[in-house]
Amino acid sequence: MTDPPRARPSAVAASLAGLLLAVGAVTGCDTASAPDGSRGTAASARPSPSPTPVWDRSPDSVAAVGDSITRGFDACGVLSDCPEVSWATGTDASVRSLAVKLLGPAGAAERSWNFARSGAAVGDLAAQMTRAAEKKPELVTVLAGANDACRATAEQMTPVAEFRSSFEKALAALRRASPKSQVYVASVPDLKRLWSTGRGHPLGRRVWKLGVCASMLADAEDDGPAARQRRATVRQRVVDYNAALEDVCARDRRCRYDGGAVFDFPFTREQLSRWDLFHPGKDGQQRLAEIAYRGVTAAEPSA
C-alpha cells in the first residue's frame, strides 16, 4: 500500500489556528486586556484574592512571659506577686488587662496564662517561652530586661550582645514548638524616669536603700558627677536593650515591638506601687494594658 499524501505544514498551521479561534469564540477566553494593553484571559483579568494578613489583630489566647512587672509585684501588697492585676493576663476588673480586652473576662480566665517570674532576666525567657509554647497561644507578650540593668552596680549589667543573644534564643524556643504564635514585645521602662519620679518620696527612698535596682536607685539624693554618670550609663544600657529587642523582633514576621511606648510612658507617683515607688501599681498596670492593646490591635506596627 502506498502512504496517503502528507499535509503541508502551512496548511496544518492554518487549520490549527482556525480551530483555536473557534474555541476562543465559544468559550470567551480571550476577552480582556492586560494593563499594558496586551490581550489576556478573563481569568487573568480578575483581581487575585488578597493575601491573609500575617498579624491577627484579635488573637483568641494569650500567654505572658517576663519579670516582676508582669507578675504584678508590689501592686497589691508588700513584697508579693499579684498576678490578678497583671497588665497582660490579669482578671481584676479595675485593670482590664490585655487578655480581658481581647478575650473578655470569661475568655481571659480560660485562655490566658502567666509564665513570668519576679526577678527574671532576659536569659530566663527561653525556659518561659518553652512553657508558654505548650499552650499553643495565639499571642505571647514579652516584658523583660529591667533586671538585666537593675544590678548591684552598673558594671554588673548584662552586656548588650548577651542580652540580644538571649532574646534570639527565646524566640527560637517559641518558634520550634509554636511557630504561628504572635509575639508582642514591650520596651524596657525608662529606669531613670522612675528614679526621678520616686526620689522625692521618703518611703520610696527608704525602700530603695534595701537594694531595689541599686545600679539606678542607690543614693537617690546624690546629685554629684559620679552619681549622674552612673544613672546615665544605666539609662543608655536600657536604650541599647530596647534597640536589640526591636531589631530581633523585626526579623520575625509574627513579632511586633511597641515602638518604645513603655519606655516613653511618663509614670506618675500615683501609677507606681505605694510600697516601693518603682514597680507599677494597679493604675500603672492599667496603663500598660492600654499601651499593649493599642499595639496588638493596630492596623500597622508602631514605627
Residue pairs with C-beta under 8 A, 6 or more apart in sequence:
23 29
24 30
28 42
29 41
29 42
30 39
30 41
31 41
31 42
31 45
32 39
32 40
32 41
32 42
32 44
32 45
33 39
33 40
33 45
34 40
34 44
34 45
54 253
54 254
55 182
55 254
55 256
55 301
56 138
56 182
57 296
57 297
57 298
57 299
58 102
58 297
59 102
59 137
59 138
59 139
59 182
59 296
60 102
60 103
60 107
60 111
60 138
61 103
61 111
61 112
61 135
61 136
61 137
61 138
61 139
62 88
62 89
62 98
62 99
62 102
62 103
62 108
62 111
62 112
62 113
62 137
62 138
62 139
62 140
62 141
63 89
63 112
63 113
63 114
63 115
63 132
63 135
63 137
63 139
63 140
63 141
63 181
64 70
64 86
64 88
64 89
64 112
64 113
64 114
64 115
64 116
64 132
64 140
64 141
64 143
65 115
65 116
65 125
65 128
65 129
65 132
65 140
65 141
65 142
65 144
65 170
66 88
66 116
66 120
66 125
66 128
66 141
66 142
66 143
66 144
67 116
67 117
67 118
67 119
67 120
67 121
67 143
67 144
67 145
67 146
67 147
68 74
68 81
68 116
68 118
68 119
68 120
68 147
68 279
69 87
69 116
69 143
69 146
69 189
69 279
69 280
69 288
70 86
70 87
70 88
70 89
70 114
70 116
70 141
70 143
71 81
71 82
71 83
71 86
71 114
71 116
71 117
71 118
72 81
72 82
72 83
72 84
72 85
72 86
72 90
72 285
73 80
73 81
73 82
73 118
73 273
73 279
74 80
74 82
74 273
74 275
74 276
74 278
74 279
74 281
75 82
75 85
75 273
75 279
75 280
75 281
75 282
75 284
75 285
76 82
76 84
76 85
76 282
77 275
78 275
79 275
81 118
83 89
83 90
83 114
84 90
84 91
84 92
85 92
85 94
85 95
85 97
85 282
85 285
86 95
86 97
86 114
86 116
86 285
87 95
87 97
87 98
87 143
87 280
87 285
87 286
87 287
87 288
87 289
87 292
88 97
88 98
88 99
88 112
88 114
88 116
88 141
88 143
88 289
88 292
89 97
89 98
89 99
89 108
89 112
89 113
89 114
90 97
90 99
90 100
90 285
90 289
91 97
91 100
91 105
91 108
91 109
92 282
93 105
94 282
94 286
95 282
95 285
95 286
95 289
96 286
96 289
97 108
97 112
97 285
97 289
98 141
98 289
98 292
98 293
98 296
99 107
99 108
99 111
99 112
100 108
100 289
101 289
101 293
102 108
102 139
102 293
102 296
102 297
103 111
103 112
113 132
113 135
113 137
115 128
115 131
115 132
116 128
116 143
116 144
117 124
117 128
119 147
120 128
120 144
120 147
121 144
121 145
121 147
121 148
121 158
121 166
122 144
122 145
122 148
122 158
122 163
122 166
122 167
122 170
122 241
123 148
123 158
123 162
123 166
124 144
125 142
125 144
125 166
125 167
125 169
125 170
126 166
126 169
126 170
126 172
126 173
127 173
128 170
129 140
129 170
129 171
129 173
129 174
130 173
130 174
130 177
132 140
132 174
132 178
132 181
133 173
133 174
133 176
133 177
133 178
133 181
134 177
136 178
136 181
137 178
137 181
138 180
138 181
138 182
139 181
139 182
139 183
139 184
139 296
140 174
140 181
140 182
140 183
140 184
141 183
141 184
141 186
141 292
142 170
142 183
142 184
142 185
142 186
142 245
143 185
143 186
143 262
143 288
144 188
145 163
145 188
145 238
145 241
145 242
145 245
146 188
146 189
146 191
146 213
146 238
148 157
148 158
148 163
148 237
148 241
149 157
149 158
149 188
149 191
149 213
149 215
149 216
149 234
149 237
149 238
149 241
150 191
150 212
150 213
150 214
150 215
150 216
151 157
151 214
151 215
152 211
152 214
152 215
153 214
153 215
154 215
154 230
154 233
154 234
154 237
156 215
157 215
157 234
157 237
158 166
160 237
160 240
160 241
160 244
163 241
163 244
164 244
164 247
164 248
167 244
167 245
167 248
168 248
171 183
171 248
171 249
171 252
171 255
174 181
174 183
175 252
180 254
181 254
182 254
182 255
182 256
183 249
183 252
183 254
183 255
183 256
184 255
184 256
184 258
184 292
184 295
184 296
185 245
185 246
185 249
185 255
185 256
185 257
185 258
186 258
186 261
186 262
186 288
186 291
186 292
187 242
187 245
187 246
187 257
187 258
187 259
187 260
187 261
187 262
187 263
187 264
188 238
188 241
188 242
188 245
188 262
188 263
189 238
189 262
189 263
189 265
189 267
190 235
190 238
190 263
190 264
191 213
191 216
191 234
191 235
191 238
192 216
192 231
192 232
192 234
192 235
192 238
193 266
193 267
194 216
194 267
194 272
194 278
195 216
195 217
195 220
195 231
197 267
197 268
197 269
197 272
197 277
198 204
198 205
198 208
198 220
198 269
198 272
198 277
198 278
199 205
199 220
199 221
201 269
201 277
203 274
203 275
203 277
204 220
204 276
204 277
204 278
205 220
205 221
207 275
207 276
207 277
207 278
208 217
208 218
208 220
208 276
208 277
208 278
209 218
212 276
212 278
213 278
215 230
215 234
216 230
216 231
216 234
216 235
217 278
219 227
238 263
239 263
242 260
242 263
245 257
246 257
246 260
248 255
249 255
249 256
249 257
250 257
256 295
256 296
256 301
256 302
257 301
257 302
258 291
258 292
258 295
258 302
259 295
259 301
259 302
259 303
260 302
261 291
261 294
261 295
261 302
262 288
262 291
265 287
265 288
265 291
267 280
267 284
267 287
269 277
270 281
270 283
271 280
271 281
271 283
271 284
271 287
272 278
272 279
272 280
272 281
272 284
273 279
273 280
273 281
273 284
274 281
280 287
280 288
295 301
295 302
